[in-house]
Amino acid sequence: MEGIMGIFSEKIKDTVTVFITGDIDEHTAPELREYFDKLIERGGFRYMVINMNEVDFMDSTGIGMLIGRYKKLKNLSIPLYVAEVSKQIDKIFKLSGLYDIIEMVR
């Protein structure tokens, strides 16, 4: 089932926080990838945090998209973190091993 996805970001000092709502799946991952890539290209931050409190579902396409953005940021020496992960997404992060790659901040 395709969920409605929303995304916006806010920059405070040297940290950009990206807020995502809805599902991250094969239908929404391309739009997210484009949003992140434009944000990364624009630059002007030293840290990126993805707030996933309002994400309801994520499939393997979403996992791949996150890993791709992690690698892109790592090449620029910019750490990527996740915050306020919903219960559903927390399970996916644990099962997939994403917490071994992307650190959660509280």
ZATI-9101 format. One record per residue: x, y, z of N, C-alpha, C, CB in turn; residue number from 1. Coordinates in Angstrom, 3 decimals. Glycine has a CB too. Example, Ala and Ser with C-alpha at 12.3 -4.5 7.8 and 13.67 -1.06 7.14 Angstrom:
<recs>
       n_u       n_v       n_w      ca_u      ca_v      ca_w       c_u       c_v       c_w      cb_u      cb_v      cb_w    i
    13.190    -5.690     7.800    12.300    -4.500     7.800    13.200    -3.300     7.800    11.308    -4.473     9.046    1
    12.850    -2.250     7.080    13.670    -1.060     7.140    12.900     0.030     7.870    14.084    -0.598     5.725    2
</recs>
This chain:
<recs>
       n_u       n_v       n_w      ca_u      ca_v      ca_w       c_u       c_v       c_w      cb_u      cb_v      cb_w    i
     0.834    -1.177     0.000     0.000     0.000     0.000     0.883     1.246     0.000    -0.951    -0.005     1.211    1
     0.544     2.188    -0.843     1.330     3.400    -0.982     0.887     4.436     0.033     1.215     3.958    -2.399    2
     1.814     4.900     0.881     1.504     5.918     1.877     1.921     7.287     1.389     2.187     5.602     3.201    3
     1.254     8.282     1.879     1.604     9.650     1.518     2.881    10.014     2.256     0.446    10.650     1.859    4
     3.833    10.604     1.534     5.116    10.945     2.116     5.277    12.456     2.081     6.277    10.242     1.369    5
     5.785    13.003     3.178     6.109    14.420     3.238     7.528    14.585     3.737     5.119    15.180     4.142    6
     8.177    15.669     3.328     9.559    15.896     3.745     9.827    17.401     3.812    10.556    15.199     2.769    7
    10.520    17.806     4.862    11.014    19.175     4.950    12.243    19.161     5.847     9.913    20.157     5.498    8
    13.011    20.229     5.787    14.230    20.294     6.598    14.334    21.651     7.275    15.481    20.029     5.735    9
    15.117    21.646     8.357    15.387    22.889     9.076    16.844    22.858     9.508    14.425    23.069    10.310   10
    17.505    23.998     9.354    18.921    24.096     9.714    19.056    24.985    10.940    19.768    24.654     8.531   11
    19.725    24.445    11.943    20.053    25.208    13.143    21.558    25.091    13.347    19.254    24.691    14.405   12
    22.214    26.232    13.283    23.675    26.303    13.371    24.288    25.428    12.285    24.173    25.861    14.777   13
    25.041    24.390    12.660    25.721    23.564    11.656    25.053    22.204    11.445    27.163    23.356    12.061   14
    23.791    22.087    11.885    23.063    20.821    11.758    21.796    21.020    10.943    22.718    20.246    13.147   15
    21.606    20.169     9.947    20.357    20.170     9.198    19.564    18.941     9.643    20.612    20.165     7.636   16
    18.306    19.159     9.999    17.419    18.068    10.396    16.357    17.910     9.323    16.771    18.333    11.794   17
    16.207    16.679     8.848    15.224    16.362     7.816    14.087    15.600     8.483    15.862    15.528     6.645   18
    12.873    16.088     8.297    11.679    15.469     8.866    10.927    14.753     7.752    10.767    16.529     9.564   19
    10.668    13.462     7.958     9.958    12.661     6.963     8.677    12.143     7.594    10.843    11.483     6.439   20
     7.585    12.187     6.830     6.321    11.604     7.282     5.830    10.615     6.234     5.253    12.709     7.544   21
     5.132     9.576     6.689     4.564     8.592     5.772     5.472     7.399     5.570     4.271     9.231     4.446   22
     5.397     6.819     4.386     6.143     5.608     4.056     7.388     5.931     3.239     5.256     4.628     3.292   23
     8.427     5.118     3.435     9.621     5.186     2.592     9.677     3.853     1.866    10.952     5.468     3.435   24
     9.263     3.870     0.610     9.189     2.630    -0.160     9.535     2.905    -1.619     7.782     1.997    -0.047   25
     9.280     1.934    -2.476     9.638     2.074    -3.884     8.933     3.257    -4.552     9.306     0.798    -4.628   26
     7.803     3.683    -3.997     7.059     4.799    -4.577     7.609     6.151    -4.136     5.597     4.697    -4.200   27
     8.129     6.231    -2.928     8.569     7.518    -2.378    10.087     7.685    -2.332     8.016     7.685    -0.995   28
    10.838     6.592    -2.381    12.302     6.672    -2.270    12.944     7.547    -3.347    12.894     5.284    -2.340   29
    12.488     7.496    -4.615    13.129     8.369    -5.610    13.003     9.858    -5.272    12.524     8.113    -6.978   30
    11.842    10.278    -4.793    11.646    11.679    -4.410    12.534    12.040    -3.214    10.159    11.945    -4.073   31
    12.616    11.129    -2.244    13.481    11.356    -1.083    14.944    11.448    -1.495    13.298    10.237    -0.053   32
    15.363    10.538    -2.366    16.748    10.521    -2.838    17.082    11.864    -3.488    16.978     9.353    -3.841   33
    16.191    12.349    -4.334    16.409    13.626    -5.012    16.480    14.776    -4.000    15.288    13.886    -6.037   34
    15.596    14.767    -3.024    15.582    15.811    -1.994    16.902    15.817    -1.225    14.396    15.602    -1.021   35
    17.323    14.634    -0.764    18.577    14.531    -0.011    19.766    14.952    -0.863    18.780    13.102     0.499   36
    19.815    14.504    -2.112    20.950    14.825    -2.971    21.059    16.329    -3.221    20.829    14.084    -4.297   37
    19.919    17.001    -3.404    19.949    18.460    -3.584    20.410    19.154    -2.303    18.555    18.985    -3.998   38
    19.944    18.663    -1.173    20.341    19.224     0.119    21.843    19.045     0.346    19.545    18.561     1.263   39
    22.344    17.868     0.036    23.772    17.576     0.196    24.597    18.440    -0.756    24.057    16.073    -0.058   40
    24.132    18.571    -1.993    24.843    19.377    -2.986    24.913    20.848    -2.566    24.162    19.254    -4.354   41
    23.833    21.344    -1.987    23.777    22.734    -1.524    24.741    22.961    -0.357    22.340    23.103    -1.105   42
    24.875    21.950     0.515    25.829    22.014     1.623    25.476    23.040     2.686    27.184    22.314     1.095   43
    26.516    23.488     3.399    26.331    24.495     4.434    26.014    23.921     5.807    25.245    25.419     4.032   44
    26.273    22.645     6.002    26.039    22.011     7.301    27.143    21.002     7.573    24.646    21.324     7.346   45
    27.335    20.677     8.862    28.372    19.720     9.261    27.801    18.406     9.752    29.238    20.317    10.336   46
    26.491    18.396    10.057    25.816    17.195    10.560    24.435    17.111     9.919    25.706    17.214    12.126   47
    23.978    15.875     9.698    22.616    15.674     9.216    21.910    14.701    10.149    22.606    15.148     7.749   48
    20.685    15.074    10.526    19.838    14.232    11.366    18.541    13.995    10.604    19.568    14.893    12.774   49
    18.100    12.744    10.561    16.813    12.424     9.952    15.849    12.067    11.070    16.938    11.254     8.914   50
    14.797    12.870    11.215    13.758    12.609    12.206    12.738    11.680    11.560    13.085    13.943    12.711   51
    12.594    10.475    12.125    11.727     9.453    11.537    10.540     9.123    12.436    12.525     8.191    11.257   52
    10.159    10.054    13.299     9.055     9.830    14.223     7.731     9.574    13.505     8.912    11.016    15.145   53
     7.554    10.194    12.353     6.291    10.078    11.618     6.378     9.128    10.423     5.851    11.442    11.142   54
     7.434     8.306    10.372     7.548     7.313     9.295     6.835     6.046     9.748     9.056     7.016     8.935   55
     5.892     5.592     8.928     5.066     4.439     9.285     5.613     3.119     8.765     3.678     4.635     8.767   56
     6.323     3.170     7.640     6.766     1.946     6.975     8.005     2.256     6.154     5.642     1.351     6.078   57
     8.905     1.268     6.053    10.068     1.392     5.185    10.403     0.021     4.629    11.281     1.996     5.946   58
    10.563    -0.072     3.305    10.932    -1.342     2.692    12.417    -1.322     2.313    10.052    -1.625     1.444   59
    12.849    -2.345     1.590    14.269    -2.462     1.242    14.735    -1.313     0.348    14.529    -3.794     0.545   60
    13.837    -0.745    -0.447    14.196     0.412    -1.265    14.551     1.594    -0.371    13.041     0.786    -2.221   61
    13.788     1.777     0.693    14.066     2.845     1.650    15.379     2.625     2.378    12.939     2.955     2.652   62
    15.632     1.372     2.750    16.901     1.039     3.409    18.068     1.367     2.483    16.938    -0.461     3.815   63
    17.946     0.969     1.220    18.991     1.255     0.238    19.210     2.746     0.039    18.646     0.615    -1.085   64
    18.115     3.503     0.019    18.211     4.952    -0.136    18.970     5.559     1.043    16.804     5.581    -0.254   65
    18.660     5.120     2.269    19.358     5.644     3.452    20.844     5.294     3.426    18.717     5.096     4.733   66
    21.159     4.062     3.068    22.567     3.651     3.000    23.313     4.462     1.943    22.678     2.141     2.690   67
    22.668     4.708     0.818    23.287     5.522    -0.234    23.585     6.938     0.225    22.392     5.567    -1.448   68
    22.654     7.563     0.954    22.874     8.919     1.454    23.948     8.904     2.536    21.560     9.523     2.004   69
    23.963     7.844     3.368    25.008     7.704     4.386    26.391     7.696     3.720    24.794     6.401     5.217   70
    26.536     6.897     2.667    27.828     6.800     1.974    28.228     8.134     1.350    27.772     5.715     0.891   71
    27.255     8.803     0.741    27.525    10.093     0.113    28.003    11.104     1.156    26.265    10.619    -0.608   72
    27.330    11.141     2.300    27.716    12.058     3.373    29.059    11.670     3.983    26.641    12.085     4.458   73
    29.296    10.376     4.129    30.567     9.911     4.702    31.741    10.366     3.834    30.571     8.366     4.842   74
    31.565    10.316     2.515    32.617    10.778     1.600    32.914    12.265     1.772    32.213    10.501     0.155   75
    31.947    13.003     2.307    32.121    14.434     2.563    32.477    14.712     4.027    30.847    15.192     2.185   76
    32.716    13.649     4.798    33.020    13.739     6.237    31.898    14.411     7.022    34.320    14.507     6.451   77
    30.651    14.123     6.619    29.475    14.639     7.322    28.753    13.457     7.959    28.521    15.430     6.349   78
    28.665    13.418     9.285    27.966    12.312     9.943    26.453    12.380     9.709    28.262    12.322    11.447   79
    25.838    11.208     9.579    24.390    11.082     9.441    23.852    10.362    10.665    24.007    10.322     8.133   80
    22.807    10.927    11.253    22.159    10.340    12.423    20.662    10.232    12.164    22.439    11.183    13.698   81
    19.999     9.357    12.916    18.539     9.318    12.923    18.078     9.686    14.328    17.992     7.904    12.489   82
    16.867    10.242    14.397    16.311    10.652    15.687    14.825    10.344    15.727    16.557    12.155    15.944   83
    14.331    10.141    16.937    12.905     9.928    17.165    12.326     8.882    16.214    12.151    11.239    17.012   84
    12.965     7.747    16.172    12.540     6.659    15.290    11.256     6.042    15.842    13.661     5.579    15.153   85
    10.253     5.881    14.975     8.993     5.262    15.397     9.225     3.791    15.746     7.914     5.393    14.282   86
     8.296     3.191    16.460     8.434     1.786    16.870     8.579     0.861    15.670     7.230     1.357    17.707   87
     7.791     1.108    14.628     7.848     0.261    13.439     9.218     0.354    12.765     6.744     0.657    12.449   88
     9.722     1.555    12.656    11.007     1.759    11.991    12.154     1.280    12.875    11.196     3.241    11.630   89
    12.020     1.401    14.186    13.023     0.875    15.109    13.222    -0.623    14.876    12.609     1.143    16.574   90
    12.135    -1.356    14.712    12.225    -2.801    14.438    12.968    -3.065    13.140    10.823    -3.429    14.371   91
    12.661    -2.277    12.108    13.322    -2.452    10.811    14.813    -2.150    10.931    12.675    -1.543     9.741   92
    15.170    -1.082    11.642    16.584    -0.739    11.840    17.313    -1.865    12.572    16.716     0.583    12.630   93
    16.685    -2.426    13.593    17.312    -3.512    14.354    17.485    -4.763    13.503    16.482    -3.840    15.596   94
    16.431    -5.167    12.798    16.483    -6.386    11.982    17.453    -6.267    10.812    15.102    -6.716    11.459   95
    17.535    -5.085    10.227    18.381    -4.895     9.043    19.830    -4.570     9.397    17.814    -3.788     8.180   96
    20.092    -4.248    10.653    21.444    -3.870    11.054    21.785    -2.416    10.745    22.435    -4.764    10.378   97
    20.787    -1.606    10.413    21.053    -0.201    10.095    21.654     0.568    11.268    19.777     0.475     9.653   98
    21.331     0.165    12.488    21.915     0.848    13.651    23.427     0.629    13.726    21.252     0.355    14.949   99
    23.941    -0.399    13.059    25.388    -0.612    13.009    26.058     0.406    12.084    25.704    -2.043    12.538  100
    25.252     1.012    11.201    25.773     1.964    10.218    25.413     3.395    10.594    25.234     1.639     8.823  101
    24.136     3.610    10.887    23.623     4.948    11.173    23.249     5.026    12.649    22.397     5.286    10.268  102
    23.903     5.922    13.357    23.696     6.047    14.804    22.413     6.815    15.120    24.897     6.747    15.454  103
    21.745     6.402    16.197    20.558     7.118    16.645    20.958     8.112    17.728    19.475     6.133    17.168  104
    20.420     9.324    17.621    20.621    10.338    18.657    19.296    10.593    19.341    21.201    11.656    18.064  105
    19.382    10.982    20.597    18.152    11.232    21.362    18.026    12.693    21.691    18.125    10.404    22.647  106
</recs>
